[in-house]
Amino acid sequence: MFIRTQSNGSRTYLLIVDNQRVDGKVKQRVLHRLGRLDELLASGQLDSLLQS
């Protein structure tokens, strides 16, 4: 599992992504969308996520 950023126009979102191998190919599956990066930074939630 890892955290990935995804840009959609002018906004950037944080996603938790998992890799799985299916039929010899790597498939990525989004487990959870954490929210907009700018909102997470403004509320301080990103700092608490990084500490946990």
VMD Tcl script that builds the backbone (N, CA, C; Angstrom):
set m [mol new atoms 156]
animate dup $m
set s [atomselect $m all]
$s set {name element resname resid chain x y z} {
  {N N MET 1 A 0.834 -1.180 0.000}
  {CA C MET 1 A 0.000 0.000 0.000}
  {C C MET 1 A 0.876 1.239 0.000}
  {N N PHE 2 A 0.366 2.267 -0.619}
  {CA C PHE 2 A 1.086 3.530 -0.646}
  {C C PHE 2 A 0.090 4.655 -0.887}
  {N N ILE 3 A 0.552 5.880 -0.675}
  {CA C ILE 3 A -0.275 7.058 -0.908}
  {C C ILE 3 A 0.150 7.685 -2.230}
  {N N ARG 4 A -0.830 8.013 -3.059}
  {CA C ARG 4 A -0.568 8.597 -4.365}
  {C C ARG 4 A -1.374 9.886 -4.500}
  {N N THR 5 A -0.825 10.832 -5.245}
  {CA C THR 5 A -1.576 12.047 -5.548}
  {C C THR 5 A -2.208 11.904 -6.921}
  {N N GLN 6 A -3.377 12.516 -7.068}
  {CA C GLN 6 A -4.073 12.501 -8.347}
  {C C GLN 6 A -4.551 13.921 -8.625}
  {N N SER 7 A -4.175 14.453 -9.773}
  {CA C SER 7 A -4.583 15.803 -10.151}
  {C C SER 7 A -5.828 15.738 -11.021}
  {N N ASN 8 A -6.757 16.633 -10.712}
  {CA C ASN 8 A -7.988 16.734 -11.481}
  {C C ASN 8 A -8.218 18.219 -11.743}
  {N N GLY 9 A -7.749 18.700 -12.863}
  {CA C GLY 9 A -7.834 20.128 -13.140}
  {C C GLY 9 A -6.870 20.884 -12.250}
  {N N SER 10 A -7.389 21.776 -11.429}
  {CA C SER 10 A -6.538 22.570 -10.544}
  {C C SER 10 A -6.442 21.976 -9.147}
  {N N ARG 11 A -7.131 20.890 -8.880}
  {CA C ARG 11 A -7.148 20.290 -7.546}
  {C C ARG 11 A -6.315 19.012 -7.517}
  {N N THR 12 A -5.713 18.745 -6.345}
  {CA C THR 12 A -4.920 17.539 -6.150}
  {C C THR 12 A -5.516 16.755 -4.991}
  {N N TYR 13 A -5.703 15.459 -5.180}
  {CA C TYR 13 A -6.307 14.585 -4.184}
  {C C TYR 13 A -5.290 13.554 -3.716}
  {N N LEU 14 A -5.436 13.077 -2.472}
  {CA C LEU 14 A -4.600 12.005 -1.941}
  {C C LEU 14 A -5.403 10.713 -1.932}
  {N N LEU 15 A -4.769 9.624 -2.390}
  {CA C LEU 15 A -5.416 8.318 -2.468}
  {C C LEU 15 A -4.547 7.272 -1.787}
  {N N ILE 16 A -5.172 6.299 -1.143}
  {CA C ILE 16 A -4.463 5.119 -0.650}
  {C C ILE 16 A -4.662 4.032 -1.700}
  {N N VAL 17 A -3.546 3.508 -2.222}
  {CA C VAL 17 A -3.574 2.574 -3.353}
  {C C VAL 17 A -2.893 1.272 -2.956}
  {N N ASP 18 A -3.428 0.149 -3.454}
  {CA C ASP 18 A -2.864 -1.172 -3.203}
  {C C ASP 18 A -2.532 -1.822 -4.543}
  {N N ASN 19 A -1.410 -2.534 -4.601}
  {CA C ASN 19 A -1.005 -3.265 -5.806}
  {C C ASN 19 A -1.353 -4.737 -5.653}
  {N N GLN 20 A -1.865 -5.338 -6.722}
  {CA C GLN 20 A -2.143 -6.768 -6.754}
  {C C GLN 20 A -1.704 -7.309 -8.104}
  {N N ARG 21 A -1.217 -8.540 -8.111}
  {CA C ARG 21 A -0.835 -9.182 -9.361}
  {C C ARG 21 A -1.981 -10.113 -9.770}
  {N N VAL 22 A -2.557 -9.845 -10.945}
  {CA C VAL 22 A -3.678 -10.623 -11.464}
  {C C VAL 22 A -3.305 -11.100 -12.862}
  {N N ASP 23 A -3.283 -12.415 -13.048}
  {CA C ASP 23 A -2.933 -13.019 -14.343}
  {C C ASP 23 A -1.595 -12.510 -14.864}
  {N N GLY 24 A -0.627 -12.362 -13.968}
  {CA C GLY 24 A 0.713 -11.953 -14.354}
  {C C GLY 24 A 0.891 -10.461 -14.579}
  {N N LYS 25 A -0.160 -9.686 -14.379}
  {CA C LYS 25 A -0.077 -8.236 -14.562}
  {C C LYS 25 A -0.370 -7.540 -13.238}
  {N N VAL 26 A 0.283 -6.408 -13.027}
  {CA C VAL 26 A 0.072 -5.642 -11.804}
  {C C VAL 26 A -1.139 -4.734 -11.990}
  {N N LYS 27 A -2.076 -4.836 -11.060}
  {CA C LYS 27 A -3.269 -3.994 -11.064}
  {C C LYS 27 A -3.234 -3.119 -9.824}
  {N N GLN 28 A -3.551 -1.860 -9.981}
  {CA C GLN 28 A -3.613 -0.954 -8.845}
  {C C GLN 28 A -5.076 -0.700 -8.515}
  {N N ARG 29 A -5.378 -0.756 -7.206}
  {CA C ARG 29 A -6.750 -0.582 -6.748}
  {C C ARG 29 A -6.770 0.532 -5.715}
  {N N VAL 30 A -7.656 1.496 -5.885}
  {CA C VAL 30 A -7.799 2.590 -4.929}
  {C C VAL 30 A -8.620 2.077 -3.755}
  {N N LEU 31 A -8.017 2.092 -2.557}
  {CA C LEU 31 A -8.708 1.630 -1.367}
  {C C LEU 31 A -9.529 2.736 -0.728}
  {N N HIS 32 A -8.968 3.969 -0.724}
  {CA C HIS 32 A -9.671 5.069 -0.071}
  {C C HIS 32 A -9.174 6.397 -0.622}
  {N N ARG 33 A -10.096 7.309 -0.808}
  {CA C ARG 33 A -9.743 8.681 -1.178}
  {C C ARG 33 A -9.707 9.504 0.101}
  {N N LEU 34 A -8.537 10.053 0.414}
  {CA C LEU 34 A -8.376 10.799 1.660}
  {C C LEU 34 A -8.942 12.207 1.569}
  {N N GLY 35 A -8.992 12.785 0.395}
  {CA C GLY 35 A -9.548 14.118 0.222}
  {C C GLY 35 A -8.606 15.022 -0.542}
  {N N ARG 36 A -9.001 16.290 -0.608}
  {CA C ARG 36 A -8.197 17.277 -1.326}
  {C C ARG 36 A -6.965 17.634 -0.517}
  {N N LEU 37 A -5.840 17.739 -1.197}
  {CA C LEU 37 A -4.568 18.021 -0.541}
  {C C LEU 37 A -4.588 19.378 0.147}
  {N N ASP 38 A -5.144 20.405 -0.496}
  {CA C ASP 38 A -5.153 21.737 0.111}
  {C C ASP 38 A -5.997 21.775 1.382}
  {N N GLU 39 A -7.115 21.038 1.418}
  {CA C GLU 39 A -7.951 20.998 2.619}
  {C C GLU 39 A -7.271 20.219 3.742}
  {N N LEU 40 A -6.572 19.145 3.398}
  {CA C LEU 40 A -5.862 18.365 4.412}
  {C C LEU 40 A -4.721 19.172 5.022}
  {N N LEU 41 A -4.040 19.963 4.207}
  {CA C LEU 41 A -2.958 20.808 4.712}
  {C C LEU 41 A -3.498 21.917 5.607}
  {N N ALA 42 A -4.603 22.539 5.217}
  {CA C ALA 42 A -5.172 23.657 5.972}
  {C C ALA 42 A -5.709 23.209 7.327}
  {N N SER 43 A -6.280 22.017 7.399}
  {CA C SER 43 A -6.873 21.542 8.649}
  {C C SER 43 A -5.860 20.866 9.564}
  {N N GLY 44 A -4.668 20.574 9.072}
  {CA C GLY 44 A -3.657 19.908 9.883}
  {C C GLY 44 A -3.797 18.396 9.910}
  {N N GLN 45 A -4.744 17.854 9.170}
  {CA C GLN 45 A -4.958 16.407 9.154}
  {C C GLN 45 A -3.826 15.670 8.456}
  {N N LEU 46 A -3.177 16.312 7.509}
  {CA C LEU 46 A -2.075 15.659 6.804}
  {C C LEU 46 A -0.922 15.383 7.756}
  {N N ASP 47 A -0.636 16.315 8.658}
  {CA C ASP 47 A 0.429 16.110 9.640}
  {C C ASP 47 A 0.123 14.922 10.541}
  {N N SER 48 A -1.131 14.795 10.976}
  {CA C SER 48 A -1.487 13.670 11.843}
  {C C SER 48 A -1.443 12.350 11.079}
  {N N LEU 49 A -1.771 12.360 9.786}
  {CA C LEU 49 A -1.664 11.144 8.972}
  {C C LEU 49 A -0.214 10.711 8.825}
  {N N LEU 50 A 0.675 11.671 8.627}
  {CA C LEU 50 A 2.087 11.343 8.459}
  {C C LEU 50 A 2.709 10.828 9.749}
  {N N GLN 51 A 2.220 11.277 10.897}
  {CA C GLN 51 A 2.762 10.833 12.178}
  {C C GLN 51 A 2.274 9.443 12.554}
  {N N SER 52 A 1.114 9.039 12.050}
  {CA C SER 52 A 0.569 7.722 12.431}
  {C C SER 52 A 1.139 6.598 11.605}
}
mol reanalyze $m
mol bondsrecalc $m
mol representation Tube
mol addrep $m
